[in-house]
Amino acid sequence: MPTQKQESKSCFWPTWQENKLIFVLLAIVLFYGLVWMFGAIRNEYKKYDFIGKADIRDTITVEGQGKVTGVPDIATIEVGVLTEDKEVGKAQNANTEKMNKLIDKIKSFSVDAKDIQTTNYSIYPQYDYPDGKQVLKGYQVNQSVTVKIRKMDLISEVLGAVGESGANQVSGVTFKIDDPEALKAQARDKAIENAYTKARELASKMHLRLGKISFFNEYSNDIAQKAMYGYGLGAGGDSMIAAPAPQVETGSQEVIVNVSIGWELL
């Protein structure tokens, strides 16, 4: 029969199985504590390692440019008619009649209907101010269309004809290449080759080699070109006839593509 001392020891002193469980729990806690500690140390080391290895030291970025010359194959002009009358209905009717005549004349130069687009139609009251009083004197009706001319040898003829057909508002002529993508592709190839040549020379001087491309960006110029030609004759009616238009030269346009390319250095 156990003594009182033996009973007290069995109640407060852990058994072998209880000791084993405690050791296992401590081992698990220690293991995860070590994993966390080494992870924190590794992250801290990587942070300073990254700061010490700036991308500027491992890469090179070079600009390149390519140019291709093209001839414009489309011209855009804006023509219109402005009419004034004391009655708004008469002003509208007169302006519409002149505008229809003008559009028919433009179409006679083999300009397709899809290349004629109305860009403005407005009606404004006009006032006089005798003795400081506002007095309505009539209405002003203005309509204009944008015309694309694809037969470049007819530009001068069209400009002369629109004035004879009643147009009293003509803006500048804009020349452009209708489909510039093929020229852009050629200019892009030249720009890339230009950048590659520069990068290879620089890498060679630093006794390094070019690796894979890490960055690429491109931008091109606006190849539309505007000629400073135009006139506005007011709303004086048929007596205001425009003089024949001068010869208009389309010239040529440069398609320019600039690229910025980054390479890794080996």
Buried (B, 14 or more C-beta within 10 A) or exposed (E): EEEEEEEEEEEEEEEEEEEEEEEEEEEEEEEEEEEEEEEEEEEEEEEEEEEEEEEEEBBBBBBBEBBBEBEBBBBBBBBBBBBBBEEBEBBBBBBBEBBEBBBEBBBEBEBEEEBBEEEEBEEEEBEEEEEEEEEEEBBBBBBBBBBBBEBBEBBBBBBBBBBEBBBBBBBEBBBBBEEBEEBBEBBBEBBBEBBBEBBBEBBEEEEBEBBEBBEEEBEBBEBBBEBEBBBEBEBEEEEEEBEEBEEBEBEEBEBBBBBBBBBBBE
